[in-house]
Amino acid sequence: MISEEHNNVKGIYGTMRLKKHIENKLKLTLNHKLIRRYKHILGLETIKRTKKGLSVSRAK
């Protein structure tokens, strides 16, 4: 269930946001520590968004 929802949202949700997503969609109450533990066991990692650096024109 956790891996399915992680794949449905393309891996961009962290633990707390995934918890709220599962609560809203599947009407299940899960502990965030349980979600974090299963993400570690299944090898699921959140895709971290990189910040865009300042371009030369914006830095002036």
Secondary structure, DSSP 8 states (H G I E B T S, - for coil): -HHHHHHHTTT---HHHHHHHHHHHH-----HHHHHHHHHHHT------------HHHH-
